[in-house]
Amino acid sequence: MIGETVGALRRAFPDAEVLVADDGSRDATADRAEAAGATVLRLPRLGKGQALSAAERAAPPGRLLLCDADLRGDIGPLLETGADLAIAVFAERIGGGLGVAKRAARAIVRLRAGVDQREPLSGQRALSSRARRAVFPLAPGFGCEVRMTIDAVNSGARLDELMLPLAHRPTGRTTGGFAHRARQLVDALIAAGPLAINFRGGRLPLAGWVFAAHEPVVTAIGLVDDLWSGPERGFRAHLRAGRTTGVVKLLAIPAYGLIRTRSLSGALLVGFTANAVNQLDTRPGRALKAYLAATVVVDAPRAVAVLLLPYDLREMLMLGDGGANALGAMLGLNSVNRFAGRARWAAVGALAGLTLIGERTSLGALIERTPVLADVDRLGRRA
């Protein structure tokens, strides 16, 4: 099927480059696409949104046309609408399920972007340069189309849907078909939530909110930074900039620690541990590994961190400031219960020193240069 789709695209657009994002296929898909004349990006299994984002980075500037690998029909009219984001609506519906995922996707787009769509899950789309800048990198998985529409409309881009005589391989009311649509539904819900860009340039859901069950206040403070932070990094940059979400964290988290512990040393311990874990959250699994190691000493809650670690390591989610700051605050508050007097002030001094080191150099780079720490840091992570 992929060979036929590539061949049809090359005939319809002879001057365009046809890129195929091969998302870790184990059959002859990549070979057939290359034989048909496509440029194939052979990727590890990432999910639809991340695979499309990788292909977009490899594509030349200008208008971009997206389509599914099993498409039959002419999508050229999408380029003629003049819209920033043009989406194909299949003139005839073949197969499909009960419509739950599609209705939910419509409701999400209406809620987040204020528009009514006929085909919120359609993968046949044409994007202008403006739309490309607004929507890439895409949300992960099968939620990428839903978030693409939301981001495009909220950026002021013009949206249009065009009914076309298209067909593709239908998913019926089978176990596999229902499983696929259930995943579409879950991914669409995740895509509508807070997202952040990781060190590879992929866009991932922020999962730090799950720690609100333990530390709702610090989680909320960190989430504010996740959603509205600027380019500033480090205490000095935030203080020079003045009114930033980082300054809010700098003041609010120790103040919260002071209220909870009723002591200056406790406030400093909570503030420094929150910052220390946040400084480590620059690579998958790093902050959670450090947190779990520290819980051996201070006996902080472990269950949620253990559950999240595999997903963090596989780059399926990110902690963000909400999660990292909450983890640090949990360590700090439990440390207050464990340490008193000189021992507590010694911990404050050690964490203050770590903060100063982090202001001068990257703690992540320091870990990567230290043999034993580097080995532990890479354990379980994608290459």
Secondary structure as UniProt FT lines:
FT   HELIX           2..12
FT   TURN            14..15
FT   STRAND          19..23
FT   HELIX           29..35
FT   TURN            36..37
FT   STRAND          39..43
FT   HELIX           48..58
FT   STRAND          64..66
FT   TURN            69..70
FT   HELIX           76..80
FT   STRAND          85..90
FT   HELIX           100..113
FT   TURN            120..121
FT   STRAND          125..127
FT   HELIX           129..135
FT   HELIX           141..143
FT   HELIX           144..154
FT   TURN            155..156
FT   STRAND          159..164
FT   HELIX           175..191
FT   STRAND          195..197
FT   TURN            199..200
FT   STRAND          203..206
FT   HELIX           208..213
FT   HELIX           216..228
FT   HELIX           235..241
FT   HELIX           245..261
FT   HELIX           264..280
FT   TURN            281..282
FT   TURN            284..285
FT   HELIX           286..298
FT   HELIX           303..313
FT   TURN            314..315
FT   HELIX           320..338
FT   HELIX           341..360
FT   HELIX           363..369
FT   HELIX           371..378
FT   TURN            379..380
//
